[in-house]
Amino acid sequence: MQRFAVILEPADEGGFIARVPALRGCVTEGDTQEEALAMAQDAIRGYLASLKKHGEWPPHLANPVTFIDVDEATI
């Protein structure tokens, strides 16, 4: 099993855009956050299946996403 970070952003026209930074060009959308995440999961599966079909390797995931907390009071 592989784990992928998904970034959710509100879409200008409504709904949410889901981006998968580790998979270049892997972007989808949904009307709700839950739908966007489900669509992202499907997009990730399709992306990896396409790589496998074409004999390509999945991208190297050695650089995991790191989250940094910033205290808003210091801004």
Phi and psi in radians as a Rosetta constraint file:
Dihedral C 1 N 2 CA 2 C 2 CIRCULARHARMONIC -1.995 0.35
Dihedral N 2 CA 2 C 2 N 3 CIRCULARHARMONIC 2.623 0.35
Dihedral C 2 N 3 CA 3 C 3 CIRCULARHARMONIC -2.001 0.35
Dihedral N 3 CA 3 C 3 N 4 CIRCULARHARMONIC 2.336 0.35
Dihedral C 3 N 4 CA 4 C 4 CIRCULARHARMONIC -2.171 0.35
Dihedral N 4 CA 4 C 4 N 5 CIRCULARHARMONIC 2.396 0.35
Dihedral C 4 N 5 CA 5 C 5 CIRCULARHARMONIC -1.332 0.35
Dihedral N 5 CA 5 C 5 N 6 CIRCULARHARMONIC 2.413 0.35
Dihedral C 5 N 6 CA 6 C 6 CIRCULARHARMONIC -2.167 0.35
Dihedral N 6 CA 6 C 6 N 7 CIRCULARHARMONIC 2.234 0.35
Dihedral C 6 N 7 CA 7 C 7 CIRCULARHARMONIC -1.775 0.35
Dihedral N 7 CA 7 C 7 N 8 CIRCULARHARMONIC 2.148 0.35
Dihedral C 7 N 8 CA 8 C 8 CIRCULARHARMONIC -1.772 0.35
Dihedral N 8 CA 8 C 8 N 9 CIRCULARHARMONIC 2.312 0.35
Dihedral C 8 N 9 CA 9 C 9 CIRCULARHARMONIC -2.307 0.35
Dihedral N 9 CA 9 C 9 N 10 CIRCULARHARMONIC 2.451 0.35
Dihedral C 9 N 10 CA 10 C 10 CIRCULARHARMONIC -1.116 0.35
Dihedral N 10 CA 10 C 10 N 11 CIRCULARHARMONIC 2.376 0.35
Dihedral C 10 N 11 CA 11 C 11 CIRCULARHARMONIC -1.507 0.35
Dihedral N 11 CA 11 C 11 N 12 CIRCULARHARMONIC 2.537 0.35
Dihedral C 11 N 12 CA 12 C 12 CIRCULARHARMONIC -1.008 0.35
Dihedral N 12 CA 12 C 12 N 13 CIRCULARHARMONIC -0.646 0.35
Dihedral C 12 N 13 CA 13 C 13 CIRCULARHARMONIC -1.547 0.35
Dihedral N 13 CA 13 C 13 N 14 CIRCULARHARMONIC 0.091 0.35
Dihedral C 13 N 14 CA 14 C 14 CIRCULARHARMONIC 1.860 0.35
Dihedral N 14 CA 14 C 14 N 15 CIRCULARHARMONIC 2.802 0.35
Dihedral C 14 N 15 CA 15 C 15 CIRCULARHARMONIC 1.392 0.35
Dihedral N 15 CA 15 C 15 N 16 CIRCULARHARMONIC -2.812 0.35
Dihedral C 15 N 16 CA 16 C 16 CIRCULARHARMONIC -2.409 0.35
Dihedral N 16 CA 16 C 16 N 17 CIRCULARHARMONIC 2.515 0.35
Dihedral C 16 N 17 CA 17 C 17 CIRCULARHARMONIC -1.745 0.35
Dihedral N 17 CA 17 C 17 N 18 CIRCULARHARMONIC 2.356 0.35
Dihedral C 17 N 18 CA 18 C 18 CIRCULARHARMONIC -2.027 0.35
Dihedral N 18 CA 18 C 18 N 19 CIRCULARHARMONIC 2.141 0.35
Dihedral C 18 N 19 CA 19 C 19 CIRCULARHARMONIC -2.013 0.35
Dihedral N 19 CA 19 C 19 N 20 CIRCULARHARMONIC 2.478 0.35
Dihedral C 19 N 20 CA 20 C 20 CIRCULARHARMONIC -2.016 0.35
Dihedral N 20 CA 20 C 20 N 21 CIRCULARHARMONIC 1.654 0.35
Dihedral C 20 N 21 CA 21 C 21 CIRCULARHARMONIC -0.993 0.35
Dihedral N 21 CA 21 C 21 N 22 CIRCULARHARMONIC -0.573 0.35
Dihedral C 21 N 22 CA 22 C 22 CIRCULARHARMONIC -1.263 0.35
Dihedral N 22 CA 22 C 22 N 23 CIRCULARHARMONIC -0.284 0.35
Dihedral C 22 N 23 CA 23 C 23 CIRCULARHARMONIC -2.083 0.35
Dihedral N 23 CA 23 C 23 N 24 CIRCULARHARMONIC 1.699 0.35
Dihedral C 23 N 24 CA 24 C 24 CIRCULARHARMONIC -0.916 0.35
Dihedral N 24 CA 24 C 24 N 25 CIRCULARHARMONIC 2.202 0.35
Dihedral C 24 N 25 CA 25 C 25 CIRCULARHARMONIC 1.453 0.35
Dihedral N 25 CA 25 C 25 N 26 CIRCULARHARMONIC 0.039 0.35
Dihedral C 25 N 26 CA 26 C 26 CIRCULARHARMONIC -1.511 0.35
Dihedral N 26 CA 26 C 26 N 27 CIRCULARHARMONIC 1.702 0.35
Dihedral C 26 N 27 CA 27 C 27 CIRCULARHARMONIC -2.409 0.35
Dihedral N 27 CA 27 C 27 N 28 CIRCULARHARMONIC 2.423 0.35
Dihedral C 27 N 28 CA 28 C 28 CIRCULARHARMONIC -2.574 0.35
Dihedral N 28 CA 28 C 28 N 29 CIRCULARHARMONIC -3.069 0.35
Dihedral C 28 N 29 CA 29 C 29 CIRCULARHARMONIC -2.637 0.35
Dihedral N 29 CA 29 C 29 N 30 CIRCULARHARMONIC 2.916 0.35
Dihedral C 29 N 30 CA 30 C 30 CIRCULARHARMONIC -2.745 0.35
Dihedral N 30 CA 30 C 30 N 31 CIRCULARHARMONIC 2.809 0.35
Dihedral C 30 N 31 CA 31 C 31 CIRCULARHARMONIC -1.228 0.35
Dihedral N 31 CA 31 C 31 N 32 CIRCULARHARMONIC -0.506 0.35
Dihedral C 31 N 32 CA 32 C 32 CIRCULARHARMONIC -2.208 0.35
Dihedral N 32 CA 32 C 32 N 33 CIRCULARHARMONIC 2.935 0.35
Dihedral C 32 N 33 CA 33 C 33 CIRCULARHARMONIC -1.064 0.35
Dihedral N 33 CA 33 C 33 N 34 CIRCULARHARMONIC -0.741 0.35
Dihedral C 33 N 34 CA 34 C 34 CIRCULARHARMONIC -1.092 0.35
Dihedral N 34 CA 34 C 34 N 35 CIRCULARHARMONIC -0.753 0.35
Dihedral C 34 N 35 CA 35 C 35 CIRCULARHARMONIC -1.162 0.35
Dihedral N 35 CA 35 C 35 N 36 CIRCULARHARMONIC -0.701 0.35
Dihedral C 35 N 36 CA 36 C 36 CIRCULARHARMONIC -1.097 0.35
Dihedral N 36 CA 36 C 36 N 37 CIRCULARHARMONIC -0.688 0.35
Dihedral C 36 N 37 CA 37 C 37 CIRCULARHARMONIC -1.191 0.35
Dihedral N 37 CA 37 C 37 N 38 CIRCULARHARMONIC -0.685 0.35
Dihedral C 37 N 38 CA 38 C 38 CIRCULARHARMONIC -1.121 0.35
Dihedral N 38 CA 38 C 38 N 39 CIRCULARHARMONIC -0.706 0.35
Dihedral C 38 N 39 CA 39 C 39 CIRCULARHARMONIC -1.156 0.35
Dihedral N 39 CA 39 C 39 N 40 CIRCULARHARMONIC -0.646 0.35
Dihedral C 39 N 40 CA 40 C 40 CIRCULARHARMONIC -1.120 0.35
Dihedral N 40 CA 40 C 40 N 41 CIRCULARHARMONIC -0.728 0.35
Dihedral C 40 N 41 CA 41 C 41 CIRCULARHARMONIC -1.067 0.35
Dihedral N 41 CA 41 C 41 N 42 CIRCULARHARMONIC -0.748 0.35
Dihedral C 41 N 42 CA 42 C 42 CIRCULARHARMONIC -1.141 0.35
Dihedral N 42 CA 42 C 42 N 43 CIRCULARHARMONIC -0.716 0.35
Dihedral C 42 N 43 CA 43 C 43 CIRCULARHARMONIC -1.121 0.35
Dihedral N 43 CA 43 C 43 N 44 CIRCULARHARMONIC -0.687 0.35
Dihedral C 43 N 44 CA 44 C 44 CIRCULARHARMONIC -1.104 0.35
Dihedral N 44 CA 44 C 44 N 45 CIRCULARHARMONIC -0.793 0.35
Dihedral C 44 N 45 CA 45 C 45 CIRCULARHARMONIC -1.041 0.35
Dihedral N 45 CA 45 C 45 N 46 CIRCULARHARMONIC -0.775 0.35
Dihedral C 45 N 46 CA 46 C 46 CIRCULARHARMONIC -1.131 0.35
Dihedral N 46 CA 46 C 46 N 47 CIRCULARHARMONIC -0.697 0.35
Dihedral C 46 N 47 CA 47 C 47 CIRCULARHARMONIC -1.072 0.35
Dihedral N 47 CA 47 C 47 N 48 CIRCULARHARMONIC -0.863 0.35
Dihedral C 47 N 48 CA 48 C 48 CIRCULARHARMONIC -1.161 0.35
Dihedral N 48 CA 48 C 48 N 49 CIRCULARHARMONIC -0.649 0.35
Dihedral C 48 N 49 CA 49 C 49 CIRCULARHARMONIC -1.111 0.35
Dihedral N 49 CA 49 C 49 N 50 CIRCULARHARMONIC -0.687 0.35
Dihedral C 49 N 50 CA 50 C 50 CIRCULARHARMONIC -1.142 0.35
Dihedral N 50 CA 50 C 50 N 51 CIRCULARHARMONIC -0.733 0.35
Dihedral C 50 N 51 CA 51 C 51 CIRCULARHARMONIC -1.027 0.35
Dihedral N 51 CA 51 C 51 N 52 CIRCULARHARMONIC -0.807 0.35
Dihedral C 51 N 52 CA 52 C 52 CIRCULARHARMONIC -1.089 0.35
Dihedral N 52 CA 52 C 52 N 53 CIRCULARHARMONIC -0.780 0.35
Dihedral C 52 N 53 CA 53 C 53 CIRCULARHARMONIC -1.035 0.35
Dihedral N 53 CA 53 C 53 N 54 CIRCULARHARMONIC -0.626 0.35
Dihedral C 53 N 54 CA 54 C 54 CIRCULARHARMONIC -1.638 0.35
Dihedral N 54 CA 54 C 54 N 55 CIRCULARHARMONIC 0.172 0.35
Dihedral C 54 N 55 CA 55 C 55 CIRCULARHARMONIC 1.200 0.35
Dihedral N 55 CA 55 C 55 N 56 CIRCULARHARMONIC 0.444 0.35
Dihedral C 55 N 56 CA 56 C 56 CIRCULARHARMONIC -1.770 0.35
Dihedral N 56 CA 56 C 56 N 57 CIRCULARHARMONIC 2.761 0.35
Dihedral C 56 N 57 CA 57 C 57 CIRCULARHARMONIC -1.615 0.35
Dihedral N 57 CA 57 C 57 N 58 CIRCULARHARMONIC 2.548 0.35
Dihedral C 57 N 58 CA 58 C 58 CIRCULARHARMONIC -1.074 0.35
Dihedral N 58 CA 58 C 58 N 59 CIRCULARHARMONIC 2.682 0.35
Dihedral C 58 N 59 CA 59 C 59 CIRCULARHARMONIC -1.060 0.35
Dihedral N 59 CA 59 C 59 N 60 CIRCULARHARMONIC 2.623 0.35
Dihedral C 59 N 60 CA 60 C 60 CIRCULARHARMONIC -1.250 0.35
Dihedral N 60 CA 60 C 60 N 61 CIRCULARHARMONIC 2.228 0.35
Dihedral C 60 N 61 CA 61 C 61 CIRCULARHARMONIC -1.905 0.35
Dihedral N 61 CA 61 C 61 N 62 CIRCULARHARMONIC 0.568 0.35
Dihedral C 61 N 62 CA 62 C 62 CIRCULARHARMONIC -1.261 0.35
Dihedral N 62 CA 62 C 62 N 63 CIRCULARHARMONIC -0.276 0.35
Dihedral C 62 N 63 CA 63 C 63 CIRCULARHARMONIC -1.846 0.35
Dihedral N 63 CA 63 C 63 N 64 CIRCULARHARMONIC 1.475 0.35
Dihedral C 63 N 64 CA 64 C 64 CIRCULARHARMONIC -1.183 0.35
Dihedral N 64 CA 64 C 64 N 65 CIRCULARHARMONIC 2.762 0.35
Dihedral C 64 N 65 CA 65 C 65 CIRCULARHARMONIC -1.223 0.35
Dihedral N 65 CA 65 C 65 N 66 CIRCULARHARMONIC 2.360 0.35
Dihedral C 65 N 66 CA 66 C 66 CIRCULARHARMONIC -2.036 0.35
Dihedral N 66 CA 66 C 66 N 67 CIRCULARHARMONIC 2.340 0.35
Dihedral C 66 N 67 CA 67 C 67 CIRCULARHARMONIC -1.802 0.35
Dihedral N 67 CA 67 C 67 N 68 CIRCULARHARMONIC 2.377 0.35
Dihedral C 67 N 68 CA 68 C 68 CIRCULARHARMONIC -2.108 0.35
Dihedral N 68 CA 68 C 68 N 69 CIRCULARHARMONIC 2.223 0.35
Dihedral C 68 N 69 CA 69 C 69 CIRCULARHARMONIC -1.523 0.35
Dihedral N 69 CA 69 C 69 N 70 CIRCULARHARMONIC 2.348 0.35
Dihedral C 69 N 70 CA 70 C 70 CIRCULARHARMONIC -2.142 0.35
Dihedral N 70 CA 70 C 70 N 71 CIRCULARHARMONIC 2.190 0.35
Dihedral C 70 N 71 CA 71 C 71 CIRCULARHARMONIC -1.292 0.35
Dihedral N 71 CA 71 C 71 N 72 CIRCULARHARMONIC 2.037 0.35
Dihedral C 71 N 72 CA 72 C 72 CIRCULARHARMONIC -1.062 0.35
Dihedral N 72 CA 72 C 72 N 73 CIRCULARHARMONIC -0.423 0.35
Dihedral C 72 N 73 CA 73 C 73 CIRCULARHARMONIC -1.171 0.35
Dihedral N 73 CA 73 C 73 N 74 CIRCULARHARMONIC -0.337 0.35
Dihedral C 73 N 74 CA 74 C 74 CIRCULARHARMONIC -1.636 0.35
Dihedral N 74 CA 74 C 74 N 75 CIRCULARHARMONIC 0.037 0.35
